[in-house]
Amino acid sequence: MLRTDWTRRLLALAAAIAVLAIALLIRALADGPLEQHSGTALYASMIYAGVFVLRPRTTPLVAGAAAIAFCWLVELSQLTGVPAYLSEHSLLARLARGVAYDPLDMLWYPAGVLPLVAVHLLMLARLVVRPGP
């Protein structure tokens, strides 16, 4: 494995930890819709970062699509009642899988991922276009 793969993984892990810290801070300070929707968007952005922890050479577009698809799959699974049952018995399951389906979450997941994809693509473009000394 290349050294840059480990660097990418560490950066993605640091980004995920930073997003988690922001989510917890918002949860501690905010109330109502801001708390709910920002948590949903930040959850999706953590999944985006997680893709790079698992597969550091993934392109931003593929990582974005994978993160949104994963979040949508988790949200749709809440229609089965299984996540609600698991959440009754585990705080970790509640945090990871949620409890009840919320159609608004289907919109907030892309809101958490698409800005990251755009910034990531801009950063990569600057690296490619950056003029020499």
C-alpha positions as CSV (number, residue, x, y, z in Angstrom):
1,M,0.0,0.0,0.0
2,L,1.3,3.4,-0.9
3,R,2.3,5.9,1.8
4,T,-0.2,8.4,0.3
5,D,-3.0,5.9,1.0
6,W,-2.3,6.1,4.7
7,T,-2.0,9.9,4.5
8,R,-5.4,10.0,2.8
9,R,-6.9,7.6,5.4
10,L,-5.6,9.7,8.3
11,L,-6.9,12.9,6.7
12,A,-10.3,11.3,6.2
13,L,-10.3,10.0,9.8
14,A,-9.4,13.4,11.1
15,A,-12.2,14.9,9.0
16,A,-14.7,12.4,10.3
17,I,-13.6,13.2,13.9
18,A,-14.0,16.9,13.2
19,V,-17.5,16.5,11.8
20,L,-18.4,14.4,14.8
21,A,-17.2,17.1,17.1
22,I,-19.2,19.7,15.2
23,A,-22.3,17.5,15.3
24,L,-22.0,17.0,19.1
25,L,-21.4,20.7,19.6
26,I,-24.5,21.6,17.6
27,R,-26.5,19.0,19.5
28,A,-25.4,20.5,22.8
29,L,-26.1,24.1,21.8
30,A,-29.0,24.0,19.4
31,D,-32.6,22.8,19.6
32,G,-35.3,21.9,17.2
33,P,-34.9,21.7,13.4
34,L,-31.3,23.0,13.4
35,E,-30.3,20.1,15.7
36,Q,-32.2,17.5,13.7
37,H,-31.2,18.5,10.2
38,S,-27.6,19.5,10.9
39,G,-27.1,16.1,12.5
40,T,-28.5,14.4,9.5
41,A,-26.3,16.4,7.1
42,L,-23.2,15.9,9.3
43,Y,-23.9,12.1,9.6
44,A,-23.8,12.0,5.8
45,S,-20.6,14.0,5.7
46,M,-19.0,11.5,8.1
47,I,-20.0,8.7,5.9
48,Y,-18.3,10.5,3.0
49,A,-15.1,10.8,5.0
50,G,-15.5,7.1,6.0
51,V,-15.5,6.1,2.4
52,F,-11.9,7.5,2.1
53,V,-10.9,5.7,5.3
54,L,-11.9,2.4,3.7
55,R,-10.9,3.2,0.1
56,P,-8.5,6.1,0.0
57,R,-8.2,6.2,-3.8
58,T,-11.9,6.7,-4.4
59,T,-12.8,9.7,-6.5
60,P,-15.0,12.4,-4.9
61,L,-17.9,11.7,-7.2
62,V,-17.9,8.0,-6.4
63,A,-17.4,8.6,-2.7
64,G,-20.3,11.1,-2.8
65,A,-22.6,8.7,-4.6
66,A,-21.7,5.9,-2.2
67,A,-22.2,8.0,0.9
68,I,-25.6,9.2,-0.3
69,A,-26.7,5.7,-1.4
70,F,-25.6,4.3,2.0
71,C,-27.5,7.0,3.9
72,W,-30.6,6.5,1.8
73,L,-30.4,2.8,2.3
74,V,-30.2,3.2,6.1
75,E,-33.1,5.7,6.0
76,L,-35.2,3.4,3.9
77,S,-34.4,0.4,6.2
78,Q,-36.2,2.4,9.0
79,L,-39.4,1.6,7.2
80,T,-39.0,-2.0,8.2
81,G,-39.1,-1.3,12.0
82,V,-35.8,-3.3,12.5
83,P,-33.8,-0.2,13.3
84,A,-36.4,0.9,15.9
85,Y,-36.2,-2.5,17.5
86,L,-32.4,-2.4,17.6
87,S,-32.5,1.2,18.9
88,E,-34.6,0.1,21.9
89,H,-31.7,-2.1,23.0
90,S,-28.6,-0.2,21.9
91,L,-27.6,3.5,22.0
92,L,-25.0,2.7,19.3
93,A,-27.7,1.3,17.1
94,R,-29.8,4.3,17.6
95,L,-26.9,6.7,16.7
96,A,-25.9,4.6,13.7
97,R,-29.2,3.5,12.2
98,G,-31.8,5.9,13.6
99,V,-35.2,5.0,14.8
100,A,-37.9,6.2,12.4
101,Y,-38.1,7.1,8.7
102,D,-38.1,10.8,8.0
103,P,-38.6,11.8,4.3
104,L,-36.8,15.1,4.9
105,D,-33.7,13.2,5.8
106,M,-33.6,12.0,2.2
107,L,-32.9,15.6,1.2
108,W,-30.5,16.4,4.0
109,Y,-28.1,13.6,3.2
110,P,-27.1,15.1,-0.2
111,A,-26.9,18.5,1.6
112,G,-24.2,17.1,3.8
113,V,-22.3,15.4,1.0
114,L,-22.5,17.5,-2.1
115,P,-20.7,20.6,-0.7
116,L,-17.9,18.3,0.4
117,V,-17.7,16.7,-3.1
118,A,-17.5,20.2,-4.7
119,V,-14.8,21.4,-2.3
120,H,-12.9,18.1,-2.8
121,L,-13.1,18.5,-6.6
122,L,-11.9,22.1,-6.4
123,M,-9.0,21.2,-4.3
124,L,-8.0,18.4,-6.7
125,A,-8.3,20.8,-9.6
126,R,-6.1,23.3,-7.9
127,L,-3.5,20.6,-7.4
128,V,-3.6,19.7,-11.1
129,V,-3.6,23.3,-12.4
130,R,-1.1,24.7,-9.9
131,P,1.6,26.4,-11.9
132,G,5.2,25.5,-11.3
133,P,7.8,27.7,-9.6
